[in-house]
Amino acid sequence: MAIMKSGAARDTHGGKKGTEIPLLSRIIAVAEAYDRVYNSGELPPEGRAESALKVIRDGAGTQFDPQLADMFLRLASNERDLD
């Protein structure tokens, strides 16, 4: 199975939109964006998680599947509540 790397600047899904894009690809897009911001090293460690979550929040419905983004944000919020 081939997994395409997500990218806003290029059409990696052959013009597909929304639920036409495979679920796994939509999940990876959210996780990859979070990981990219969190591990960028450009921010102090304390601000990385919130900055990464802001990217997901701001991209929900445009860059990311809104339902998946919402689930990710709720899970992250629950995780922080446990700390």
Backbone torsions as a table, in degrees:
resi	resn	phi	psi	omega
1	MET	NA	129.6	178.3
2	ALA	-91.5	136.2	176.3
3	ILE	-115.2	121.9	179.6
4	MET	-83.5	140.8	176.0
5	LYS	-77.3	133.4	-178.7
6	SER	-74.8	156.7	177.6
7	GLY	-172.3	124.5	-177.8
8	ALA	-69.4	-28.8	-174.4
9	ALA	-82.1	-12.1	-179.6
10	ARG	-133.5	154.5	-179.0
11	ASP	-86.9	98.8	-176.6
12	THR	-95.6	-0.7	-174.9
13	HIS	-123.0	23.4	175.1
14	GLY	60.0	35.6	178.7
15	GLY	82.6	2.3	179.6
16	LYS	-72.4	150.0	179.5
17	LYS	-136.2	157.6	174.7
18	GLY	55.2	-131.0	-176.2
19	THR	-74.6	-4.3	172.6
20	GLU	-69.4	-25.3	177.6
21	ILE	-77.6	132.5	-179.2
22	PRO	-54.2	141.6	-178.2
23	LEU	-54.5	-44.9	-179.7
24	LEU	-58.7	-40.1	178.7
25	SER	-65.3	-38.2	178.8
26	ARG	-68.2	-37.9	177.3
27	ILE	-66.0	-45.7	-179.8
28	ILE	-61.5	-37.4	-180.0
29	ALA	-58.7	-43.6	179.6
30	VAL	-67.3	-49.2	-177.9
31	ALA	-63.3	-40.6	-179.3
32	GLU	-65.4	-40.8	179.0
33	ALA	-64.0	-44.7	178.2
34	TYR	-60.0	-49.1	-178.5
35	ASP	-60.6	-41.5	-178.5
36	ARG	-61.8	-45.8	-179.4
37	VAL	-71.6	-45.0	-177.0
38	TYR	-61.7	-37.8	-176.1
39	ASN	-100.9	14.0	-177.0
40	SER	-66.3	-29.0	-179.8
41	GLY	79.4	-3.0	-179.2
42	GLU	-84.1	-15.7	-178.0
43	LEU	-112.2	155.1	174.0
44	PRO	-65.4	148.7	-176.8
45	PRO	-52.0	-35.2	-177.3
46	GLU	-64.8	-30.4	-174.6
47	GLY	-98.1	-4.0	-174.3
48	ARG	-65.6	-46.3	-177.1
49	ALA	-62.5	-47.1	-179.0
50	GLU	-65.2	-38.5	177.4
51	SER	-64.4	-41.4	179.1
52	ALA	-65.7	-40.5	178.2
53	LEU	-66.9	-33.9	177.8
54	LYS	-64.2	-38.3	177.4
55	VAL	-60.8	-44.0	179.2
56	ILE	-65.5	-46.4	-179.8
57	ARG	-59.5	-46.6	-178.0
58	ASP	-69.2	-27.9	-177.7
59	GLY	-92.8	-4.2	-179.7
60	ALA	-62.0	125.0	178.2
61	GLY	91.7	-14.4	177.0
62	THR	-118.4	-64.0	179.7
63	GLN	-86.5	-31.0	-175.4
64	PHE	-123.8	151.6	173.3
65	ASP	-56.3	122.9	-175.1
66	PRO	-62.1	-35.5	179.4
67	GLN	-69.9	-41.6	178.7
68	LEU	-67.6	-40.1	177.9
69	ALA	-61.5	-43.4	179.2
70	ASP	-62.1	-44.2	178.3
71	MET	-61.4	-43.7	179.8
72	PHE	-61.2	-45.4	-179.0
73	LEU	-65.1	-39.2	177.8
74	ARG	-66.2	-42.1	177.7
75	LEU	-63.1	-42.1	178.9
76	ALA	-64.0	-39.3	178.7
77	SER	-65.0	-43.7	178.0
78	ASN	-63.0	-39.4	180.0
79	GLU	-62.9	-42.9	-179.6
80	ARG	-68.4	-33.1	178.4
81	ASP	-65.7	-26.6	-179.8
82	LEU	-79.5	-21.0	-178.4
83	ASP	-72.9	NA	NA
